[in-house]
Amino acid sequence: MCLISVPVQADGPAWWRMSDEDTTILITGTVHILPQGLDWQRDDLSTIIENATLMIQEFDDEQGQPAVILPLTMKYGMLPAGGSLTAIIGEERFNRLVKATEGKVPAIVLDRMRPWLAATTASVMELVQAGYDPESGVDKILQGMAQAAGVPIEGFETAEEQIKMLASMEGEDAVALFQATSDQDVDAGAEMEKLVSVWLSGDMEALAATTMEEMGQYPAVMETLLYARNRNWASQTEKLLDRPGTIVIAVGAAHLAGEQSLIDLLQSRGYSIERY
């Protein structure tokens, strides 16, 4: 297991700005789980949030509450009666999954999970064991700052839309999602450390390369998790220009890197976007 050695000082995550006569949109990428105490905030971040009139995240603060997430996870994350994860991903992968969870999730429970939930569960557990904390994720921190400043938070998606999207992948695509989310041949902590280091550097070419290295061999996963959502979000971002004020958009960093990213799509639609 990889122990965290990400440097606490770096150039900082990338930000972009696009605007018209009465609206400024600031866009930044997030990492959903980070080590406690990691220094990633730019010096003027508090001022940016306090001056914002709206924050957009993948989904809003209410949608992220356990009372919303847990029932949806049970609805879309568990196989129908008689279903078996072992039958979908194979006995070898399943046995390695059981080992990866170190007995904290009974095998009988894992076997009832859809591939996306089993892989996510195992990956988060491994990252937590390596010293990462979901409560230290950028989304959580920005959400708390916006709430403290009285800035309303809206979402590009609902929690149900996001979870249903994961559950929609079946057959070979479901196995590909499992592999992409929980590659059991690599150390999740080491992979996350590499991602966080690149994100902190603000080098979007390197971040795009890292994303392709991890998921590029799974085209269906890239289309479902990134590209289709980016197209949806680009259309929503265009509409935000009709709302006067300063709007902060904070979504997963992989959505902002490379071809077919949110930034790339907005630029292809004729918008001028500059690093901020």
C-alpha positions in Angstrom: 0.0 0.0 0.0 1.3 3.4 -0.9 1.7 6.0 1.9 1.0 9.6 0.9 4.0 11.6 -0.1 2.3 14.3 -2.2 4.1 17.7 -1.7 2.2 20.2 0.3 3.4 23.1 -1.8 2.7 23.4 -5.5 1.7 25.8 -8.2 -1.9 25.1 -7.5 -4.9 23.6 -9.5 -5.8 25.3 -12.8 -8.6 27.8 -13.1 -10.2 29.3 -16.2 -12.4 32.4 -16.8 -15.0 33.1 -19.5 -17.3 36.1 -19.5 -19.7 38.3 -21.3 -21.1 41.8 -20.5 -22.6 41.0 -17.1 -21.5 37.4 -16.3 -18.2 36.0 -15.3 -17.7 32.2 -15.0 -14.7 30.8 -13.2 -14.1 27.1 -13.7 -11.8 24.8 -11.7 -11.2 21.1 -11.3 -11.6 19.1 -8.1 -10.4 15.9 -6.6 -13.1 14.2 -4.6 -10.8 12.6 -2.0 -7.6 14.1 -0.6 -5.2 13.7 2.4 -6.1 15.9 5.4 -4.0 19.1 5.5 -3.0 19.1 1.9 -2.2 22.7 0.8 -4.1 23.2 -2.4 -6.0 26.5 -1.9 -4.9 29.6 -3.9 -4.4 32.7 -1.8 -7.5 34.5 -3.0 -9.8 31.5 -2.9 -11.9 32.9 0.0 -12.3 36.1 -1.9 -13.4 34.3 -5.0 -16.0 32.3 -3.1 -17.3 35.3 -1.1 -17.7 37.4 -4.3 -19.5 34.6 -6.2 -23.3 34.9 -6.8 -23.6 31.1 -7.5 -21.6 27.9 -7.3 -22.1 25.0 -9.6 -20.9 21.5 -8.6 -21.6 18.1 -10.1 -24.7 18.0 -7.8 -25.9 20.4 -5.1 -25.4 20.2 -1.4 -28.8 18.6 -0.7 -28.2 15.9 -3.3 -25.0 14.9 -1.6 -26.6 14.1 1.8 -26.6 10.5 3.0 -30.4 10.5 3.2 -30.4 11.0 -0.6 -27.3 8.9 -1.6 -27.9 5.8 0.4 -31.4 4.8 -0.9 -30.2 5.5 -4.5 -27.1 3.4 -3.9 -29.3 0.5 -2.8 -31.7 1.0 -5.7 -29.0 1.2 -8.4 -26.0 -0.4 -6.8 -27.4 -3.9 -6.0 -28.0 -6.7 -8.4 -31.6 -8.1 -8.8 -32.5 -11.2 -7.0 -30.4 -14.1 -8.2 -27.7 -11.8 -9.6 -24.1 -12.4 -8.8 -21.1 -10.2 -9.2 -18.9 -13.3 -9.5 -20.8 -14.3 -12.6 -20.2 -10.9 -14.1 -16.5 -10.2 -13.4 -15.3 -13.8 -12.9 -14.2 -15.7 -9.9 -10.5 -14.6 -10.0 -11.4 -10.9 -10.0 -14.0 -11.4 -7.4 -11.6 -13.2 -5.0 -9.1 -10.4 -5.5 -11.8 -7.9 -4.7 -12.7 -9.8 -1.5 -9.0 -9.7 -0.5 -8.7 -6.0 -1.3 -11.6 -5.1 1.1 -9.7 -7.0 3.9 -12.9 -8.6 5.2 -14.6 -5.3 6.0 -17.3 -6.1 3.5 -18.6 -9.7 3.7 -18.1 -11.6 0.4 -21.8 -12.4 0.3 -22.6 -8.6 0.3 -20.0 -7.9 -2.3 -21.4 -10.6 -4.5 -24.8 -8.8 -4.5 -23.3 -5.5 -5.7 -23.2 -4.2 -9.3 -19.7 -3.9 -10.6 -19.6 -0.1 -10.3 -20.5 -0.1 -6.6 -18.2 -3.0 -5.7 -15.3 -1.3 -7.5 -16.0 2.1 -5.9 -16.4 0.6 -2.4 -13.0 -1.2 -2.7 -11.2 1.8 -4.2 -12.4 4.2 -1.5 -11.5 1.7 1.2 -8.0 1.3 -0.2 -7.5 5.1 -0.4 -8.8 5.6 3.1 -6.3 3.0 4.3 -3.6 4.9 2.5 -4.5 8.1 4.3 -7.0 9.8 2.1 -10.2 11.4 3.5 -13.5 12.0 1.5 -14.3 14.9 3.9 -11.1 16.6 2.8 -12.1 16.4 -0.9 -12.1 19.7 -2.8 -15.8 19.5 -3.5 -16.6 19.3 0.2 -14.3 22.2 1.1 -15.7 24.5 -1.5 -19.2 23.5 -0.6 -18.5 24.5 3.0 -17.0 27.8 2.0 -19.9 28.6 -0.2 -22.4 27.8 2.5 -20.5 29.9 5.0 -20.5 32.8 2.6 -24.2 32.4 1.8 -23.5 31.5 -1.8 -26.2 29.3 -3.3 -25.1 25.9 -4.8 -26.7 24.2 -7.8 -25.8 21.0 -9.6 -25.2 20.0 -13.2 -26.8 16.7 -12.3 -28.9 15.1 -9.6 -27.5 12.3 -7.5 -29.9 9.9 -9.1 -28.8 10.9 -12.6 -25.2 10.3 -11.7 -25.7 7.0 -9.9 -28.2 5.8 -12.6 -25.5 6.5 -15.2 -23.1 4.2 -13.5 -25.8 1.5 -13.2 -26.7 1.8 -16.9 -23.5 0.1 -18.0 -24.1 -3.6 -18.4 -22.3 -6.7 -19.9 -18.8 -6.0 -21.2 -19.2 -2.3 -20.4 -19.9 -3.1 -16.7 -16.8 -5.2 -16.6 -14.8 -2.4 -18.2 -16.1 0.0 -15.7 -15.1 -2.3 -12.9 -11.6 -2.6 -14.4 -11.3 1.2 -14.9 -12.5 2.0 -11.4 -10.7 -0.7 -9.6 -7.7 -1.9 -11.5 -6.5 -4.6 -9.1 -3.1 -4.8 -10.8 -2.1 -1.3 -9.5 -1.7 0.3 -6.2 -4.7 2.7 -5.8 -2.8 4.9 -3.4 0.1 5.3 -5.8 -2.2 6.0 -8.7 -4.1 8.6 -6.7 -0.8 10.2 -5.5 0.2 10.6 -9.2 -3.2 12.2 -10.1 -3.1 14.6 -7.1 0.5 15.7 -7.9 -0.4 16.4 -11.5 -3.6 18.2 -10.5 -1.7 20.4 -8.0 0.8 21.3 -10.7 -1.9 22.8 -12.9 -0.4 21.0 -15.9 -3.5 20.0 -17.9 -1.7 18.2 -20.6 -0.1 15.9 -18.0 -3.5 15.5 -16.3 -5.1 14.5 -19.7 -2.3 12.0 -20.2 -2.8 10.6 -16.7 -6.5 10.2 -17.4 -5.9 8.5 -20.7 -3.4 6.2 -19.1 -5.9 5.1 -16.5 -9.1 4.9 -18.6 -8.2 5.4 -22.2 -8.3 1.7 -22.9 -12.0 1.7 -22.0 -13.8 3.8 -24.6 -17.3 3.0 -23.3 -16.3 4.2 -19.8 -14.7 7.4 -21.2 -17.9 8.1 -23.1 -20.2 7.5 -20.2 -18.3 8.9 -17.3 -16.6 11.9 -19.1 -17.6 12.8 -22.7 -21.4 12.6 -22.6 -21.5 14.5 -19.3 -19.1 17.1 -20.6 -21.4 17.8 -23.6 -24.4 18.1 -21.2 -22.4 20.4 -19.0 -21.2 22.6 -21.8 -24.8 23.3 -22.9 -25.7 24.1 -19.3 -22.6 26.4 -19.0 -23.7 28.4 -22.0 -27.1 29.0 -20.4 -25.3 30.3 -17.3 -24.2 33.3 -19.2 -27.8 34.5 -19.1 -27.5 34.9 -15.3 -25.6 38.1 -14.3 -23.0 37.8 -11.6 -19.9 35.7 -10.9 -20.4 32.0 -11.1 -17.9 29.4 -9.9 -18.0 26.0 -11.5 -16.1 23.2 -9.7 -16.2 19.7 -11.1 -13.9 16.7 -11.3 -10.6 17.7 -12.7 -10.7 14.9 -15.4 -13.7 16.7 -17.0 -11.4 19.7 -17.8 -8.4 18.0 -19.4 -7.8 17.1 -23.0 -10.0 16.7 -26.0 -13.7 16.6 -25.4 -13.2 18.2 -22.0 -15.6 20.9 -20.8 -13.0 23.5 -21.6 -12.4 22.1 -25.1 -16.1 21.9 -25.9 -16.7 25.5 -24.8 -13.8 26.7 -26.9 -15.0 24.8 -29.9 -18.4 26.6 -29.5 -16.6 29.9 -30.0 -16.1 31.0 -26.4 -12.9 32.7 -25.3 -11.5 31.1 -22.2 -8.4 32.1 -20.4 -6.4 30.7 -17.6 -7.2 32.6 -14.4 
